[in-house]
Amino acid sequence: MSKPIEIRNPRTGKYDYVIIPPPPKLLIQQCNRLRRAQQSWLRLGLEGRIEALQQWKQAIISGRDKLTEALVADTGRLSISVMEIDSFLSSIDRWCKLAPKLLEETEKETAVPFIKLEQTAVPYPLVGVISPWNFPLLLSTIDTIPALLAGCAVIVKPSEITPRFMAPLLATINAIPQLRDILSFVEGGGETGAAIVQNVDLVCFTGSVATGRKVGEAAAKRFIPAFLELGGKDPAIVLASADLELATSAILWGSVVNTGQSCLAIERIYVANFIFEQFVERLVAKAERLQLAYPTVESGEIGPIIAERQAAIISDHLLDALEKGAVVHCGGKVEDSGGGWWCRPTVLTQVNHEMKVMTEETFGPIMPVMPFSTPEEAINLANDTIYGLSAAVFAQDETKALAVAQRIDAGAISINDAALTALIHEGEKNSFKFSGLGGSRMGPAAITRFMRKKAFLIKTKSIADPWWFNTQ
């Protein structure tokens, strides 16, 4: 019998929920069952799979209240939970619309006139998805939906920190006969995640660099693909010509949305000397208007810190910065209210790259602001990191902004806005450095990466010997 895991409520600090990971033998049996059922799912054809996903969407809409309630209990915040469900439903429609064109088989000409090429693709039988706690529903399904449309069976292991949403979600899956045999969500911690990697044909992991490396190494030993979406320390560069009203509003949103608990959050801000003081003044004024979502979820915009260990990391980064000379303009500490951990939007100046808050992933609503003299200096500061997930550049002249953006080592760069890759899903992007590995979960690759391509080379002219081998 697997040892139960007690789950903490982020708003109250109480351990009020329990999950029981499946025994290893049962997990292996479940993976084998999903892999066997995948053939029936594939034989449904794309139209049949689209129909099943649309039925799932309707089941989710019917069970939306229970799913929302569970997500709020998992995360302690309301508006982002509503957004998660909306985004999830929209993604089903989006991928169902795009899949027919992306998955169509093609016939191509070759360099040899009488050799015809037919191209098709075969889905990996069983995909394993291991997802994090910051967006429990969205990040457990962002890879799952395209994998299902590609024809794969999928097993998902969400974070043990936020598992409550699984019960109402599984109820919607079980209501769809075509889905319940090829899609499963399982409870568990790190051991369950490691066991999944050992029993699937492809793995998608979203989470920390440290765990992502373990997943990648385990997948490599089994010779299976691993798509890793890992941490970020996303920079924003604000050039002297930038619209300060726009830049401060966008960067504030990009830094504190979901209490900064996002790999796409802006975590470092570099501002031209000429506008530095004005920028900080406006940013602080806007940050101070945001309130904690306490004592109720409707009380304000800033929800609790979901993971208790993350509260300790945020506190450590703030203490390290203050000890090294940083100046706090607002916020500045992790608070204990009602048993939960909270952090108000925090603006810091007098920061440098000797501080953890400028070099390590903080994952909180912390905005360290540092001046620069030239665009060249700003680019060097932005690239002085082990991460390369995303970034932002602000300038009145789009051409100049793009010139700076092209030199930043990151996969997705927003111009005159922040974290746009969370909203715009059409653009393929790859993570740079330690921010990840593998095909893009955005754009066409989001589906095609779940398939292995096959080429059929067909000779159309009757020639006894191979055309390149003359026996005469």
C-alpha positions as CSV (number, residue, x, y, z in Angstrom):
1,M,0.0,0.0,0.0
2,S,1.4,3.4,-1.0
3,K,1.9,6.0,1.7
4,P,-0.8,8.7,1.7
5,I,0.2,12.3,1.1
6,E,-1.4,15.1,3.1
7,I,-2.2,18.2,1.1
8,R,-1.9,21.8,2.5
9,N,-4.6,24.4,1.9
10,P,-2.8,27.6,0.6
11,R,-5.3,30.0,2.2
12,T,-5.5,28.4,5.7
13,G,-2.2,26.5,6.0
14,K,-4.2,23.4,7.2
15,Y,-3.7,19.9,5.8
16,D,-7.3,19.2,4.8
17,Y,-6.9,16.7,1.8
18,V,-5.2,13.4,1.3
19,I,-4.1,11.6,-1.9
20,I,-2.9,8.0,-2.2
21,P,-0.4,7.3,-4.9
22,P,-1.0,4.1,-6.9
23,P,1.2,1.1,-6.0
24,P,4.0,0.6,-8.6
25,K,2.4,-2.6,-9.9
26,L,-1.0,-1.0,-10.4
27,L,0.6,2.0,-12.2
28,I,2.3,-0.4,-14.6
29,Q,-1.0,-2.2,-15.2
30,Q,-2.7,1.1,-15.9
31,C,-0.1,2.2,-18.4
32,N,-0.4,-1.1,-20.2
33,R,-4.2,-0.8,-20.3
34,L,-3.9,2.7,-21.8
35,R,-1.4,1.6,-24.4
36,R,-3.6,-1.3,-25.5
37,A,-6.7,1.0,-25.7
38,Q,-4.8,3.5,-27.8
39,Q,-5.3,1.4,-31.0
40,S,-9.0,1.8,-30.7
41,W,-8.6,5.5,-30.2
42,L,-6.5,5.7,-33.3
43,R,-9.0,3.7,-35.3
44,L,-11.7,6.3,-34.5
45,G,-9.9,8.6,-36.9
46,L,-9.4,12.3,-36.4
47,E,-13.1,13.1,-36.9
48,G,-14.0,10.7,-34.1
49,R,-11.3,12.0,-31.8
50,I,-12.5,15.6,-32.4
51,E,-16.1,14.6,-31.6
52,A,-15.0,12.9,-28.4
53,L,-13.1,16.0,-27.3
54,Q,-16.1,18.2,-28.1
55,Q,-18.2,15.9,-25.9
56,W,-15.6,16.3,-23.2
57,K,-15.8,20.1,-23.5
58,Q,-19.6,20.0,-22.9
59,A,-19.1,17.7,-19.9
60,I,-16.6,20.2,-18.5
61,I,-19.1,23.0,-19.0
62,S,-21.8,21.0,-17.2
63,G,-19.4,20.3,-14.3
64,R,-17.7,23.7,-14.3
65,D,-18.9,24.8,-10.8
66,K,-17.3,21.8,-9.1
67,L,-14.1,22.2,-11.1
68,T,-13.9,25.9,-10.2
69,E,-14.5,25.1,-6.5
70,A,-11.7,22.5,-6.5
71,L,-9.2,24.8,-8.3
72,V,-9.9,27.6,-5.8
73,A,-9.2,25.1,-3.0
74,D,-6.0,24.0,-4.7
75,T,-4.6,27.5,-5.4
76,G,-6.5,30.0,-3.1
77,R,-7.3,32.3,-6.0
78,L,-10.5,32.8,-8.0
79,S,-10.1,34.9,-11.1
80,I,-7.1,32.9,-12.4
81,S,-9.0,29.7,-11.7
82,V,-11.9,30.9,-13.9
83,M,-9.3,32.0,-16.5
84,E,-7.7,28.5,-16.4
85,I,-11.0,26.8,-17.2
86,D,-11.8,29.3,-20.0
87,S,-8.4,28.8,-21.5
88,F,-8.8,25.0,-21.3
89,L,-12.1,25.1,-23.1
90,S,-10.7,27.5,-25.8
91,S,-7.7,25.2,-26.3
92,I,-10.0,22.3,-27.1
93,D,-11.8,24.3,-29.8
94,R,-8.5,25.7,-31.1
95,W,-6.7,22.4,-31.6
96,C,-9.8,20.7,-32.9
97,K,-10.0,23.4,-35.6
98,L,-6.3,23.2,-36.5
99,A,-5.7,19.4,-36.3
100,P,-7.2,18.4,-39.7
101,K,-4.8,20.6,-41.6
102,L,-1.8,19.8,-39.4
103,L,-2.3,16.0,-39.5
104,E,-3.3,15.6,-43.2
105,E,-1.2,13.1,-45.2
106,T,0.7,14.5,-48.1
107,E,2.1,13.3,-51.4
108,K,5.3,15.0,-52.7
109,E,7.5,15.0,-55.8
110,T,11.1,13.9,-55.4
111,A,14.3,14.7,-57.3
112,V,13.9,11.4,-59.2
113,P,11.0,11.7,-61.7
114,F,9.8,8.1,-61.2
115,I,10.0,8.0,-57.4
116,K,6.9,9.2,-55.6
117,L,7.0,10.2,-51.9
118,E,4.0,9.7,-49.7
119,Q,4.3,11.1,-46.2
120,T,2.4,10.0,-43.1
121,A,3.0,9.9,-39.3
122,V,2.3,7.5,-36.5
123,P,1.5,8.7,-33.0
124,Y,3.5,7.5,-29.9
125,P,1.2,5.0,-28.2
126,L,1.4,6.4,-24.6
127,V,2.4,9.9,-23.6
128,G,3.2,10.8,-20.0
129,V,2.5,14.3,-18.8
130,I,4.0,15.5,-15.5
131,S,2.7,19.0,-14.6
132,P,3.3,21.6,-11.9
133,W,1.2,23.4,-9.2
134,N,1.0,27.0,-10.4
135,F,-1.7,26.4,-13.1
136,P,-2.9,22.9,-12.2
137,L,-5.6,22.5,-14.9
138,L,-4.0,24.4,-17.7
139,L,-0.6,22.9,-17.5
140,S,-1.9,19.4,-17.0
141,T,-3.8,19.7,-20.3
142,I,-1.7,22.0,-22.5
143,D,0.2,19.0,-23.8
144,T,-2.6,16.5,-23.3
145,I,-5.1,17.9,-25.8
146,P,-2.8,18.0,-28.8
147,A,-1.4,14.5,-27.9
148,L,-5.0,13.1,-27.8
149,L,-5.8,14.6,-31.2
150,A,-2.6,13.1,-32.6
151,G,-3.9,9.7,-31.6
152,C,-2.0,9.0,-28.4
153,A,-3.2,7.7,-25.1
154,V,-2.2,10.0,-22.2
155,I,-1.5,9.5,-18.5
156,V,-1.2,12.7,-16.5
157,K,0.5,13.1,-13.0
158,P,-0.3,16.6,-11.7
159,S,1.5,18.1,-8.8
160,E,0.9,16.7,-5.4
161,I,0.6,20.2,-4.1
162,T,-2.6,20.9,-6.1
163,P,-4.4,17.6,-6.7
164,R,-8.0,18.5,-5.7
165,F,-9.1,19.4,-9.3
166,M,-8.5,15.9,-10.5
167,A,-11.7,14.4,-9.0
168,P,-14.2,16.7,-10.8
169,L,-12.1,16.5,-14.0
170,L,-12.0,12.7,-13.9
171,A,-15.8,12.7,-13.5
172,T,-16.0,14.6,-16.9
173,I,-13.6,12.1,-18.5
174,N,-15.5,9.1,-17.3
175,A,-18.7,10.5,-18.8
176,I,-17.1,10.1,-22.3
177,P,-16.8,6.4,-23.2
178,Q,-14.2,7.0,-25.9
179,L,-12.0,9.0,-23.5
180,R,-12.1,7.1,-20.3
181,D,-10.0,4.2,-21.6
182,I,-7.2,6.3,-23.1
183,L,-6.9,9.3,-20.8
184,S,-6.1,9.0,-17.1
185,F,-5.0,11.3,-14.3
186,V,-3.1,9.8,-11.3
187,E,-2.3,11.1,-7.9
188,G,1.2,11.0,-6.5
189,G,4.5,12.7,-5.8
190,G,7.9,12.4,-7.2
191,E,8.1,8.7,-7.1
192,T,4.9,8.3,-9.1
193,G,6.3,10.8,-11.7
194,A,9.5,8.8,-11.9
195,A,7.5,5.6,-12.4
196,I,5.5,7.2,-15.2
197,V,8.7,8.1,-17.1
198,Q,9.7,4.4,-16.9
199,N,6.4,3.2,-18.5
200,V,5.5,5.6,-21.3
201,D,6.7,6.2,-24.8
202,L,7.2,9.9,-24.6
203,V,7.2,12.3,-21.7
204,C,6.2,16.0,-21.3
205,F,7.4,17.7,-18.1
206,T,6.8,21.2,-16.8
207,G,8.6,22.3,-13.7
208,S,11.9,23.1,-12.1
209,V,15.3,22.7,-13.8
210,A,16.5,20.3,-11.1
211,T,13.6,17.9,-11.6
212,G,13.6,18.4,-15.4
213,R,17.2,17.3,-15.6
214,K,16.3,14.0,-13.8
215,V,13.3,13.5,-16.1
216,G,15.5,14.1,-19.2
217,E,18.2,11.8,-18.0
218,A,15.7,9.0,-17.2
219,A,14.1,9.4,-20.6
220,A,17.4,9.4,-22.4
221,K,18.3,6.1,-20.7
222,R,15.1,4.6,-22.1
223,F,15.7,6.3,-25.5
224,I,12.3,8.1,-25.4
225,P,11.6,11.7,-26.3
226,A,11.4,14.2,-23.4
227,F,9.8,17.6,-23.9
228,L,10.9,19.8,-21.0
229,E,9.5,23.2,-20.1
230,L,11.5,24.5,-17.2
231,G,12.2,27.6,-15.2
232,G,12.7,31.2,-16.2
233,K,14.1,34.4,-15.0
234,D,12.5,36.6,-17.6
235,P,13.9,40.1,-18.2
236,A,12.1,43.2,-19.4
237,I,14.1,46.0,-21.1
238,V,12.6,49.5,-21.2
239,L,14.3,51.8,-23.7
240,A,14.4,55.5,-23.2
241,S,11.7,56.1,-25.8
242,A,9.2,53.7,-24.2
243,D,5.6,54.7,-23.3
244,L,6.0,54.8,-19.5
245,E,2.3,54.3,-18.9
246,L,2.1,51.3,-21.1
247,A,5.4,49.8,-19.9
248,T,4.6,50.1,-16.2
249,S,1.2,48.6,-16.5
250,A,2.3,45.7,-18.7
251,I,5.3,44.9,-16.6
252,L,3.3,45.1,-13.4
253,W,0.8,42.6,-14.9
254,G,3.6,40.4,-16.2
255,S,5.3,40.4,-12.8
256,V,2.4,39.8,-10.4
257,V,-0.3,37.9,-12.3
258,N,-1.0,34.7,-10.4
259,T,1.1,36.2,-7.6
260,G,4.2,35.9,-9.9
261,Q,3.9,32.2,-9.8
262,S,4.5,31.7,-13.5
263,C,7.6,30.7,-15.5
264,L,6.6,33.4,-17.9
265,A,6.6,36.1,-15.2
266,I,8.8,39.2,-15.5
267,E,11.5,38.7,-12.8
268,R,14.1,41.3,-13.8
269,I,13.5,44.9,-15.1
270,Y,16.2,47.0,-16.8
271,V,15.3,50.6,-17.5
272,A,17.2,53.3,-19.3
273,N,18.9,55.8,-17.0
274,F,17.0,58.8,-18.6
275,I,13.6,57.5,-17.5
276,F,14.6,55.3,-14.5
277,E,13.2,57.5,-11.7
278,Q,9.9,58.2,-13.5
279,F,9.5,54.5,-14.3
280,V,10.0,53.4,-10.6
281,E,7.7,56.1,-9.3
282,R,4.8,55.0,-11.7
283,L,5.4,51.3,-11.1
284,V,5.3,51.8,-7.3
285,A,2.1,53.8,-7.4
286,K,0.4,51.1,-9.5
287,A,1.7,48.3,-7.4
288,E,0.5,49.8,-4.2
289,R,-3.1,49.9,-5.5
290,L,-3.2,46.1,-5.7
291,Q,-4.6,44.3,-2.7
292,L,-4.3,40.8,-1.2
293,A,-7.2,38.4,-1.9
294,Y,-7.7,38.2,1.8
295,P,-9.8,37.6,3.9
296,T,-11.9,36.4,1.0
297,V,-11.0,35.4,-2.6
298,E,-12.8,38.5,-3.8
299,S,-11.0,40.9,-1.5
300,G,-8.1,41.7,-3.9
301,E,-6.0,40.7,-6.9
302,I,-3.0,39.0,-5.2
303,G,-3.7,35.4,-4.2
304,P,-1.7,33.4,-1.7
305,I,1.7,31.7,-2.3
306,I,0.5,28.2,-3.3
307,A,3.5,26.1,-2.3
308,E,4.9,26.6,1.2
309,R,8.4,25.9,0.1
310,Q,8.1,28.7,-2.4
311,A,7.3,31.2,0.4
312,A,10.6,30.2,1.9
313,I,12.4,30.9,-1.4
314,I,10.8,34.3,-1.8
315,S,11.7,35.3,1.8
316,D,15.3,34.1,1.2
317,H,15.6,36.1,-2.0
318,L,14.3,39.3,-0.3
319,L,16.5,38.9,2.7
320,D,19.6,38.3,0.5
321,A,18.8,41.4,-1.5
322,L,18.3,43.6,1.5
323,E,21.5,42.4,3.1
324,K,23.3,43.3,-0.1
325,G,21.9,46.9,-0.2
326,A,18.6,46.7,-2.1
327,V,16.0,49.3,-1.3
328,V,12.3,48.4,-0.9
329,H,9.8,50.8,-2.3
330,C,6.6,48.8,-1.5
331,G,5.9,45.3,-0.2
332,G,9.1,43.6,0.8
333,K,8.1,40.7,3.0
334,V,6.2,37.4,3.1
335,E,3.2,37.7,5.5
336,D,1.4,35.0,7.5
337,S,-2.4,35.8,7.4
338,G,-5.0,33.3,8.4
339,G,-2.4,30.5,8.2
340,G,-1.6,31.2,4.5
341,W,1.5,32.8,3.1
342,W,1.1,36.1,1.2
343,C,3.4,38.6,-0.5
344,R,2.3,42.1,-1.7
345,P,3.7,43.4,-5.0
346,T,7.3,44.4,-4.2
347,V,9.5,46.9,-6.1
348,L,13.2,46.9,-5.4
349,T,16.0,49.2,-6.6
350,Q,19.7,49.3,-5.9
351,V,19.9,45.7,-7.1
352,N,22.7,43.9,-9.0
353,H,23.6,40.5,-10.3
354,E,25.3,39.5,-7.1
355,M,21.8,39.1,-5.6
356,K,19.6,35.9,-5.8
357,V,16.6,38.1,-6.8
358,M,18.4,39.0,-10.0
359,T,19.8,35.5,-10.9
360,E,17.6,32.7,-9.4
361,E,14.0,32.0,-10.2
362,T,12.0,33.8,-7.4
363,F,8.4,32.8,-8.5
364,G,6.8,35.6,-6.6
365,P,5.4,39.2,-7.2
366,I,8.9,40.7,-6.9
367,M,10.0,43.5,-9.3
368,P,13.7,44.3,-9.0
369,V,14.5,47.4,-11.2
370,M,18.0,48.2,-12.4
371,P,19.2,51.1,-14.6
372,F,21.3,50.8,-17.8
373,S,23.2,53.3,-19.8
374,T,23.1,51.8,-23.3
375,P,21.0,49.2,-25.1
376,E,24.2,47.1,-25.4
377,E,24.5,47.0,-21.6
378,A,20.8,46.1,-21.3
379,I,21.2,43.2,-23.7
380,N,24.3,41.9,-21.8
381,L,22.4,42.1,-18.5
382,A,19.3,40.3,-19.9
383,N,21.5,37.5,-21.3
384,D,23.5,37.2,-18.0
385,T,21.5,34.1,-16.9
386,I,21.2,30.4,-17.1
387,Y,17.6,30.8,-18.3
388,G,16.1,31.6,-21.7
389,L,12.4,31.2,-21.6
390,S,10.9,34.6,-22.6
391,A,11.5,38.3,-22.3
392,A,10.0,41.7,-23.1
393,V,11.2,44.9,-24.8
394,F,9.5,48.3,-24.7
395,A,10.3,51.2,-27.1
396,Q,8.4,53.7,-29.1
397,D,10.1,52.5,-32.3
398,E,9.1,48.9,-33.1
399,T,12.2,48.5,-35.3
400,K,14.5,49.4,-32.5
401,A,12.7,47.2,-30.1
402,L,13.0,44.2,-32.5
403,A,16.7,44.9,-33.0
404,V,17.2,44.6,-29.2
405,A,14.8,41.6,-29.0
406,Q,16.7,39.7,-31.7
407,R,19.8,39.7,-29.5
408,I,18.1,38.3,-26.4
409,D,18.7,34.6,-25.8
410,A,15.1,33.6,-25.2
411,G,12.4,31.7,-27.0
412,A,9.5,34.2,-26.9
413,I,9.9,37.9,-26.7
414,S,7.0,40.3,-26.3
415,I,7.3,43.8,-27.8
416,N,5.5,46.6,-25.9
417,D,3.8,44.1,-23.7
418,A,4.7,41.2,-21.3
419,A,4.1,37.4,-21.2
420,L,2.2,37.5,-24.5
421,T,3.1,33.8,-25.2
422,A,0.6,32.9,-22.5
423,L,-2.1,34.4,-24.7
424,I,-0.9,33.9,-28.2
425,H,-0.5,30.2,-29.0
426,E,0.2,30.3,-32.7
427,G,4.0,31.1,-32.6
428,E,6.4,28.1,-32.3
429,K,9.2,28.8,-29.8
430,N,12.0,26.8,-28.2
431,S,13.4,27.4,-24.8
432,F,17.0,28.5,-24.6
433,K,19.7,27.4,-22.2
434,F,18.4,25.6,-19.0
435,S,14.8,26.8,-19.6
436,G,13.9,23.6,-21.5
437,L,14.4,21.1,-24.2
438,G,12.5,19.6,-27.1
439,G,9.8,20.7,-29.6
440,S,7.5,23.7,-29.1
441,R,4.2,23.3,-27.3
442,M,3.0,26.3,-29.3
443,G,2.2,26.4,-33.0
444,P,1.9,23.4,-35.4
445,A,4.7,21.5,-33.5
446,A,2.4,21.2,-30.5
447,I,0.6,18.4,-32.3
448,T,3.2,17.1,-34.8
449,R,5.9,16.4,-32.0
450,F,3.7,13.6,-30.8
451,M,4.1,11.7,-34.0
452,R,6.9,9.8,-35.8
453,K,7.1,10.6,-39.5
454,K,7.1,7.8,-42.1
455,A,8.1,8.1,-45.7
456,F,6.8,5.7,-48.4
457,L,9.1,5.8,-51.4
458,I,7.2,4.4,-54.4
459,K,8.8,3.6,-57.8
460,T,6.3,4.4,-60.5
461,K,8.4,3.2,-63.5
462,S,9.1,-0.4,-64.3
463,I,12.8,-0.9,-64.3
464,A,14.3,-4.3,-63.6
465,D,17.5,-3.1,-61.8
466,P,17.7,-0.3,-59.4
467,W,18.0,2.9,-61.5
468,W,21.5,3.8,-60.2
469,F,22.9,0.3,-60.9
470,N,23.7,-0.5,-64.5
471,T,24.2,-4.2,-65.2
472,Q,24.6,-3.7,-69.0
